[in-house]
């Protein structure tokens, strides 16, 4: 009674099931890897944020690419702000999702060297081609604490680096580009300021990255594996149902034939 499984319709269904099972298993492992990456990233963020701040020059230098192990590392810098060469970074969001700018300023280190500091977020100006009203940076020698971040590129951030921008406006925070504008070496990466808190909370300091949420990736992985296990079960259920329907149809045909003895039986395949 299972010869129907060799029909074209059922063979196609079987092939489809054979394709779906490994695909769903692979999707489950993909979600598992995303879960493991998220857990590892949260652990790195938590460790680096809680670490004792070290001088930024101890972790980076001109032309240095900040490795992932140093992302969000607590750092400090002592020196003076170079407000004359301050720029703003377009299309950045505040904690409530409002669009504005990040304030990026060179910071000349005591003892030599320059590092870029992201002072935080300010709202968009009425005229987006005009330089916005930026709260003044502290004068004289100050000590700034923050998180070490890697240089932004279009590939890493997904932000297109537009040309023909207004004066002193940029799309990406990139030490190499700033070094060209300043005509002097700049430490690789940049410092995302966490202290001191500016008067009136403006610029608005950038929130620390979330190191608690692991997302739904593990749940998605389990779902894909359950779907993969359900495919053969569903195939068997459908096959048994088809067999039952065929048996019922054959029994009904036999009863009809018995009820009409004078009627010749239909030819069988």
Secondary structure, 3 states (H helix, E strand, C coil): CCHHHHCHHHHHHHHHHHHHHHHHHHHHHHHHHHHHHHHHHHHHHHHHHHCCCEEHHHCCCECCCCCHHHCCCEEEEEEEEEEEEEEEEEEEECCCCCEEEEEEEEEEECCCCEEEEEEEEEECCCCCCCCCCCCCCCCCCEEEEEEEECCCCHHHHCCCCCCCCCCCEECCCCHHHHHHHHCCCCECCEEEEEECCCHHHCCECCCCCCCCCCCCHHHHHHHHHHHHHHHHHHHHHHHHHHHHHHHHHHHHHHHHHHHCCCCCCCCCC
